[in-house]
Amino acid sequence: MLSQVNRPATQVYPTAELERIWRWNLNRAALQNRMGEMLFVPKIMFFEGNTQARSAVVWPDACPIFMPKTDIVIVLRDELSNSTDREITVVDWPEIKSVVQTFPVDDETDHYCLDYDMTPVFVDRFIRTLPIVPHNPDSGLANDSVLNAEMVNEITSAG
C-alpha cells in the first residue's frame, strides 16, 4: 500500500523512539503499582503532526510525576487554573524541559522524576503563567497506527 502512488496518509515516528515509547507504556502499570499514589506515571500517546506523529503525555496540575520525554506535554490546570474552569494547554518539550531538567533523572527508567510533597514555587509559577494553547483531542492516534519512519521511507523511496 505504501509504494502505491495514491497511498493512504500515514503518520510516522523514528523506530528507536517508537520502541522506547512501547517499552514505557508496557512497563507503566508495574511502575505505577510500585510508586503507588506518590508519583503519576503517564501513558505516552500520539497525535497527528505535520510531517510525523507527535508524542505526548498529560500532566495534571503539576502533580508529582515520572516525566518521560515527549514532543508535547498537555497540561491540565484545575487547581492551578486562572479561572474557575479547567484549562488545557499544550507545551512543546523544549519549553517544559527548562523546568523538568532541574529534577533528577531516574536511573532505572531514564526519565525525569518530579518528586515533591508540595509543588515547588518555580513549577507552580511556570504552570500558572502558561498561555492557553488549544489542543485538538480528535487528532489522537492509536499507538499501533503510527508506523516506523525508516521503514516507510525505505518503502516509499524504493517505489
C-alpha positions in Angstrom: 0.0 0.0 0.0 2.8 2.4 0.9 4.5 2.0 -2.5 1.3 3.0 -4.4 1.1 6.4 -6.0 -2.2 7.1 -4.2 -1.1 5.7 -0.9 -3.1 6.4 2.3 -1.9 9.2 4.6 0.4 7.8 7.2 1.8 9.1 10.5 5.4 8.0 11.2 7.9 8.2 14.1 11.5 7.1 14.4 11.9 3.4 15.2 14.1 3.8 18.2 11.7 6.3 19.7 8.7 4.0 19.0 10.5 1.2 20.8 11.3 3.5 23.8 7.6 4.6 24.0 6.4 1.0 23.6 8.6 -0.1 26.5 7.5 2.8 28.6 3.8 2.0 28.0 4.3 -1.7 28.5 6.0 -1.2 31.9 3.9 1.8 33.0 1.3 -0.2 35.1 4.0 -2.0 37.0 5.9 1.2 37.7 2.7 2.9 38.8 1.9 0.0 41.2 5.4 0.2 42.6 5.1 4.0 43.1 1.6 3.8 44.5 0.0 7.2 44.8 3.4 9.0 45.2 4.1 9.7 41.6 1.9 9.8 38.5 3.2 7.5 35.6 1.5 8.8 32.5 0.8 6.9 29.3 2.6 8.2 26.2 0.1 8.9 23.4 0.4 10.0 19.8 -1.3 12.9 18.0 -1.2 13.9 14.3 1.6 16.1 13.3 2.5 17.9 10.1 5.3 15.5 8.9 5.3 12.9 11.6 3.2 12.0 14.6 3.8 13.8 17.9 4.2 12.0 21.2 2.5 13.4 24.3 1.8 12.9 28.0 -0.8 14.6 30.2 0.5 16.5 33.3 -2.4 17.4 35.6 -2.0 20.3 38.0 1.8 20.0 38.2 1.4 16.8 40.2 4.5 14.7 41.1 5.3 12.7 38.0 7.7 10.4 36.2 8.1 12.7 33.1 9.2 10.8 30.0 10.5 13.0 27.1 7.7 13.6 24.6 7.2 16.1 21.8 4.5 17.9 23.7 3.0 17.9 27.2 -0.7 18.5 27.7 -1.0 20.5 30.9 -4.3 20.3 32.7 -5.0 23.1 35.2 -7.8 22.7 37.7 -6.4 23.8 41.0 -3.7 25.9 39.2 -6.3 27.4 36.8 -6.5 31.2 36.4 -10.3 30.8 36.3 -13.0 28.6 37.8 -12.9 26.3 34.7 -10.5 23.6 33.8 -7.8 25.0 31.5 -5.9 22.8 29.0 -2.8 23.9 27.2 -0.1 22.3 25.2 3.6 22.9 25.8 6.4 21.8 23.4 9.2 19.8 25.0 12.0 22.4 24.7 9.9 24.8 26.7 8.9 22.4 29.5 12.4 20.9 29.6 13.7 24.0 31.3 11.5 23.1 34.3 11.8 19.3 34.4 15.6 19.2 33.9 16.1 20.7 37.3 14.9 17.4 38.7 16.9 14.2 38.8 16.7 11.5 36.1 15.6 8.2 37.5 18.4 5.6 36.8 16.0 2.7 36.2 13.5 4.4 33.8 15.8 7.2 32.4 13.0 9.7 32.8 12.7 12.8 35.0 11.5 12.2 38.5 9.5 15.2 39.7 9.0 14.0 43.2 7.8 16.6 45.8 5.3 16.8 48.6 4.3 20.4 47.7 4.6 21.9 44.2 7.8 24.0 44.1 7.2 27.7 43.6 9.0 27.8 40.3 6.9 24.9 38.9 3.7 26.4 40.2 4.6 29.8 38.6 5.6 28.1 35.3 2.3 26.2 35.1 0.1 29.1 36.1 1.7 31.5 33.5 1.5 29.2 30.5 -0.7 30.7 27.8 -3.7 28.7 26.7 -2.6 26.8 23.5 -5.6 24.9 22.1 -5.3 21.2 21.7 -7.4 19.1 19.3 -8.2 15.8 21.1 -9.7 14.5 17.9 -6.2 14.4 16.4 -5.3 11.5 18.7 -3.8 8.4 17.0 -3.9 4.8 18.1 -0.4 3.9 19.1 -0.4 0.9 16.7 -1.3 3.2 13.8 2.0 5.1 13.9 4.5 3.5 11.5 8.2 3.2 11.7 9.6 6.2 9.9 12.7 4.4 8.5 10.6 1.6 7.1 8.1 3.9 5.5 10.9 6.0 4.0 12.6 2.8 2.6 9.4 1.5 1.0 8.3 4.8 -0.4 11.7 5.7 -1.9 12.0 2.3 -3.5 8.7 2.6 -5.2 
